[in-house]
């Protein structure tokens, strides 16, 4: 853990001392999660979007209350991924609210696809890939 923040101002104070996403080596991950939430996975795109998502999460701009758990940036060789984690994968209305907020915050046109994966599905897929690699 690099630090704890409770406001956008505190986040900027911490963030100014971190490497920018474009400067991170491949296989780097940046996580920003609410207190008490422990990240396990990752997922979707970079740079300014990461900053916007961090500020939106801390500033409660998602407007989904405690449904939002955190955001993750995963830097990879081929591409980078941004993930937004929320509590209730089975609640399609909650997922839609998070998706709509993500589109609004990042100003994504409706034509831009957003991939949604439930945490359990990601775990199963990861375990399946690990089994295939082990054979």
Secondary structure, 3 states (H helix, E strand, C coil): CCCCCCCHHHHHHHHCCCCCHHHCCCCEEEEEECCCCCCCCCCCCCCHHHHHHHHHHHCCCCCCHHHEEEEEEEECCCCEEEEEEECCCCCHHHHHHHHHHHHHHHCCCCCCCCCCCCHHHHHHHHHHHHHHHHC
